[in-house]
Amino acid sequence: MRSAIDKLNNFLSQFEAFRYKKGETILRSGDTPPGVLFIKKGYVKDYSVSKEGEELTLIVFKPEDFFPMQWAINNRQNTHYFEAMSRVELCRIPKDKFINFIKNNPDVFLALTSHILLRLGGLLQRMEYLAFGNAYEKVASILAILAERFGKKEKKEIVIQVVLTHKDIADLLGMARETVSVEIKKLEKRGLIGYRGRLIRIRNVEGLQKESLLEVA
């Protein structure tokens, strides 16, 4: 019996791949999506823009993520922007074919639902950090979360695999870029984080967690 992953991969193989450059907008607020989008390579940020033009990043999608799911499953208008944070390769699946596929493959739908709930849990966790703690604790917290979700362990360090500017981190927290830069510099001076090229590396995972709002067992 084929696994849910095998079924999904076989289904996706019939759709053409599309490529985007870093910084390119994939979908704008108010646009009707060209289909359900599946990320094969790269990272995509889902963000909203206030009336004053301020950005708030809601989710960073990585390979094997689908979007926009609110439109796909609940038929709600897309109100977010989606932008490539790196070189991105994705495939577009016609909405009707996607819905029929998950209806006929409940094991795939269960796996997809589990994935969505993990994303929701992460979003709720970030909302907690936006409500509590000071700027330093918030920056430490988001870096710890990003390390957990996008990090690759290399010896005693964790390297976050997506390039994140200070503005990217500020947009995740709803903070000013200048404030984030100040707090990141403090974390660097304390030897908790550093850089490998443009990638953030967590030099002391336990130390970073202790400085954050995360509960350390």
Contacts in CASP RR format, 6 or more apart in sequence:
PFRMAT RR
TARGET T0000
AUTHOR 0000-0000-0000
METHOD contacts of the structure
MODEL  1
MRSAIDKLNNFLSQFEAFRYKKGETILRSGDTPPGVLFIKKGYVKDYSVS
KEGEELTLIVFKPEDFFPMQWAINNRQNTHYFEAMSRVELCRIPKDKFIN
FIKNNPDVFLALTSHILLRLGGLLQRMEYLAFGNAYEKVASILAILAERF
GKKEKKEIVIQVVLTHKDIADLLGMARETVSVEIKKLEKRGLIGYRGRLI
RIRNVEGLQKESLLEVA
2 10 0 8 1.000
3 107 0 8 1.000
4 105 0 8 1.000
4 107 0 8 1.000
4 108 0 8 1.000
4 110 0 8 1.000
4 111 0 8 1.000
5 111 0 8 1.000
7 105 0 8 1.000
7 107 0 8 1.000
7 108 0 8 1.000
8 108 0 8 1.000
8 111 0 8 1.000
11 101 0 8 1.000
12 38 0 8 1.000
12 91 0 8 1.000
12 93 0 8 1.000
15 38 0 8 1.000
15 91 0 8 1.000
15 92 0 8 1.000
15 93 0 8 1.000
16 91 0 8 1.000
16 92 0 8 1.000
17 40 0 8 1.000
17 89 0 8 1.000
17 90 0 8 1.000
17 91 0 8 1.000
18 89 0 8 1.000
18 90 0 8 1.000
18 91 0 8 1.000
18 92 0 8 1.000
19 87 0 8 1.000
19 88 0 8 1.000
19 89 0 8 1.000
20 26 0 8 1.000
20 84 0 8 1.000
20 87 0 8 1.000
20 88 0 8 1.000
20 89 0 8 1.000
20 90 0 8 1.000
21 84 0 8 1.000
21 87 0 8 1.000
22 84 0 8 1.000
22 85 0 8 1.000
22 86 0 8 1.000
22 87 0 8 1.000
23 83 0 8 1.000
23 84 0 8 1.000
23 85 0 8 1.000
24 83 0 8 1.000
24 84 0 8 1.000
24 88 0 8 1.000
25 81 0 8 1.000
25 82 0 8 1.000
25 83 0 8 1.000
25 84 0 8 1.000
26 37 0 8 1.000
26 44 0 8 1.000
26 82 0 8 1.000
26 83 0 8 1.000
26 84 0 8 1.000
26 88 0 8 1.000
26 90 0 8 1.000
27 33 0 8 1.000
27 37 0 8 1.000
27 68 0 8 1.000
27 78 0 8 1.000
27 80 0 8 1.000
27 81 0 8 1.000
27 82 0 8 1.000
28 81 0 8 1.000
29 48 0 8 1.000
29 49 0 8 1.000
29 78 0 8 1.000
29 79 0 8 1.000
29 80 0 8 1.000
29 81 0 8 1.000
30 77 0 8 1.000
30 78 0 8 1.000
30 79 0 8 1.000
31 78 0 8 1.000
32 78 0 8 1.000
33 68 0 8 1.000
33 71 0 8 1.000
33 72 0 8 1.000
33 78 0 8 1.000
33 95 0 8 1.000
34 92 0 8 1.000
35 72 0 8 1.000
35 92 0 8 1.000
35 93 0 8 1.000
35 94 0 8 1.000
35 95 0 8 1.000
35 98 0 8 1.000
36 66 0 8 1.000
36 67 0 8 1.000
36 68 0 8 1.000
36 69 0 8 1.000
36 72 0 8 1.000
36 92 0 8 1.000
36 93 0 8 1.000
36 94 0 8 1.000
36 95 0 8 1.000
36 98 0 8 1.000
37 66 0 8 1.000
37 67 0 8 1.000
37 68 0 8 1.000
37 82 0 8 1.000
37 90 0 8 1.000
37 91 0 8 1.000
37 92 0 8 1.000
37 93 0 8 1.000
38 64 0 8 1.000
38 65 0 8 1.000
38 66 0 8 1.000
38 90 0 8 1.000
38 91 0 8 1.000
38 93 0 8 1.000
39 61 0 8 1.000
39 62 0 8 1.000
39 63 0 8 1.000
39 64 0 8 1.000
39 65 0 8 1.000
39 66 0 8 1.000
39 67 0 8 1.000
39 88 0 8 1.000
39 89 0 8 1.000
39 90 0 8 1.000
40 63 0 8 1.000
40 89 0 8 1.000
40 90 0 8 1.000
40 91 0 8 1.000
41 63 0 8 1.000
41 87 0 8 1.000
41 88 0 8 1.000
41 89 0 8 1.000
42 62 0 8 1.000
42 63 0 8 1.000
42 84 0 8 1.000
42 85 0 8 1.000
42 86 0 8 1.000
42 87 0 8 1.000
42 88 0 8 1.000
42 89 0 8 1.000
42 162 0 8 1.000
43 60 0 8 1.000
43 61 0 8 1.000
43 62 0 8 1.000
43 84 0 8 1.000
43 85 0 8 1.000
43 86 0 8 1.000
43 88 0 8 1.000
43 150 0 8 1.000
43 162 0 8 1.000
44 60 0 8 1.000
44 61 0 8 1.000
44 65 0 8 1.000
44 67 0 8 1.000
44 82 0 8 1.000
44 83 0 8 1.000
44 84 0 8 1.000
44 85 0 8 1.000
44 88 0 8 1.000
44 90 0 8 1.000
45 57 0 8 1.000
45 59 0 8 1.000
45 60 0 8 1.000
45 61 0 8 1.000
45 82 0 8 1.000
45 83 0 8 1.000
45 85 0 8 1.000
45 168 0 8 1.000
45 171 0 8 1.000
46 57 0 8 1.000
46 58 0 8 1.000
46 59 0 8 1.000
46 60 0 8 1.000
46 61 0 8 1.000
46 67 0 8 1.000
46 68 0 8 1.000
46 80 0 8 1.000
46 81 0 8 1.000
46 82 0 8 1.000
47 55 0 8 1.000
47 56 0 8 1.000
47 57 0 8 1.000
47 58 0 8 1.000
47 80 0 8 1.000
47 81 0 8 1.000
47 82 0 8 1.000
47 83 0 8 1.000
47 171 0 8 1.000
48 55 0 8 1.000
48 56 0 8 1.000
48 58 0 8 1.000
48 79 0 8 1.000
48 80 0 8 1.000
48 81 0 8 1.000
49 55 0 8 1.000
49 56 0 8 1.000
49 81 0 8 1.000
50 56 0 8 1.000
54 174 0 8 1.000
55 171 0 8 1.000
56 171 0 8 1.000
56 174 0 8 1.000
57 168 0 8 1.000
57 171 0 8 1.000
57 172 0 8 1.000
58 80 0 8 1.000
58 123 0 8 1.000
59 119 0 8 1.000
59 123 0 8 1.000
60 85 0 8 1.000
60 146 0 8 1.000
60 149 0 8 1.000
60 150 0 8 1.000
60 162 0 8 1.000
60 172 0 8 1.000
61 67 0 8 1.000
62 149 0 8 1.000
62 150 0 8 1.000
62 162 0 8 1.000
65 115 0 8 1.000
65 119 0 8 1.000
66 72 0 8 1.000
66 112 0 8 1.000
67 82 0 8 1.000
68 78 0 8 1.000
68 80 0 8 1.000
68 82 0 8 1.000
69 116 0 8 1.000
70 76 0 8 1.000
70 78 0 8 1.000
71 77 0 8 1.000
71 78 0 8 1.000
71 95 0 8 1.000
72 95 0 8 1.000
72 98 0 8 1.000
72 99 0 8 1.000
73 99 0 8 1.000
85 162 0 8 1.000
85 163 0 8 1.000
85 168 0 8 1.000
86 162 0 8 1.000
86 163 0 8 1.000
101 108 0 8 1.000
102 108 0 8 1.000
102 109 0 8 1.000
102 112 0 8 1.000
103 109 0 8 1.000
122 145 0 8 1.000
125 145 0 8 1.000
126 142 0 8 1.000
126 145 0 8 1.000
126 172 0 8 1.000
126 173 0 8 1.000
128 213 0 8 1.000
129 137 0 8 1.000
129 138 0 8 1.000
129 141 0 8 1.000
129 142 0 8 1.000
129 173 0 8 1.000
129 213 0 8 1.000
130 138 0 8 1.000
130 173 0 8 1.000
130 174 0 8 1.000
132 213 0 8 1.000
133 213 0 8 1.000
135 175 0 8 1.000
135 179 0 8 1.000
135 180 0 8 1.000
135 182 0 8 1.000
135 183 0 8 1.000
136 183 0 8 1.000
136 186 0 8 1.000
136 211 0 8 1.000
137 211 0 8 1.000
137 212 0 8 1.000
137 213 0 8 1.000
138 173 0 8 1.000
138 175 0 8 1.000
138 183 0 8 1.000
138 213 0 8 1.000
139 169 0 8 1.000
139 173 0 8 1.000
139 175 0 8 1.000
139 180 0 8 1.000
139 183 0 8 1.000
139 184 0 8 1.000
139 187 0 8 1.000
140 183 0 8 1.000
140 187 0 8 1.000
140 192 0 8 1.000
140 208 0 8 1.000
140 211 0 8 1.000
140 212 0 8 1.000
140 213 0 8 1.000
141 212 0 8 1.000
141 213 0 8 1.000
141 214 0 8 1.000
142 169 0 8 1.000
142 172 0 8 1.000
142 173 0 8 1.000
143 160 0 8 1.000
143 169 0 8 1.000
143 187 0 8 1.000
143 193 0 8 1.000
143 200 0 8 1.000
143 202 0 8 1.000
143 208 0 8 1.000
143 212 0 8 1.000
144 202 0 8 1.000
144 205 0 8 1.000
144 208 0 8 1.000
144 209 0 8 1.000
144 212 0 8 1.000
144 214 0 8 1.000
145 214 0 8 1.000
146 160 0 8 1.000
146 162 0 8 1.000
146 164 0 8 1.000
146 200 0 8 1.000
147 158 0 8 1.000
147 160 0 8 1.000
147 202 0 8 1.000
147 205 0 8 1.000
147 208 0 8 1.000
150 160 0 8 1.000
150 161 0 8 1.000
150 162 0 8 1.000
151 158 0 8 1.000
151 159 0 8 1.000
151 160 0 8 1.000
151 161 0 8 1.000
152 158 0 8 1.000
152 159 0 8 1.000
152 161 0 8 1.000
154 201 0 8 1.000
156 203 0 8 1.000
157 201 0 8 1.000
157 202 0 8 1.000
157 203 0 8 1.000
158 201 0 8 1.000
158 202 0 8 1.000
158 205 0 8 1.000
159 196 0 8 1.000
159 199 0 8 1.000
159 200 0 8 1.000
159 201 0 8 1.000
159 202 0 8 1.000
160 199 0 8 1.000
160 200 0 8 1.000
160 201 0 8 1.000
160 202 0 8 1.000
161 199 0 8 1.000
163 198 0 8 1.000
163 199 0 8 1.000
164 200 0 8 1.000
166 177 0 8 1.000
166 180 0 8 1.000
166 181 0 8 1.000
166 184 0 8 1.000
167 177 0 8 1.000
167 180 0 8 1.000
169 180 0 8 1.000
169 184 0 8 1.000
170 176 0 8 1.000
170 177 0 8 1.000
170 179 0 8 1.000
170 180 0 8 1.000
173 180 0 8 1.000
184 193 0 8 1.000
187 193 0 8 1.000
187 208 0 8 1.000
187 211 0 8 1.000
188 194 0 8 1.000
190 211 0 8 1.000
191 203 0 8 1.000
191 204 0 8 1.000
192 202 0 8 1.000
192 203 0 8 1.000
192 204 0 8 1.000
192 207 0 8 1.000
192 208 0 8 1.000
192 211 0 8 1.000
193 200 0 8 1.000
193 201 0 8 1.000
193 202 0 8 1.000
193 203 0 8 1.000
193 208 0 8 1.000
194 200 0 8 1.000
194 201 0 8 1.000
194 202 0 8 1.000
194 203 0 8 1.000
195 201 0 8 1.000
202 208 0 8 1.000
206 216 0 8 1.000
209 216 0 8 1.000
210 216 0 8 1.000
END
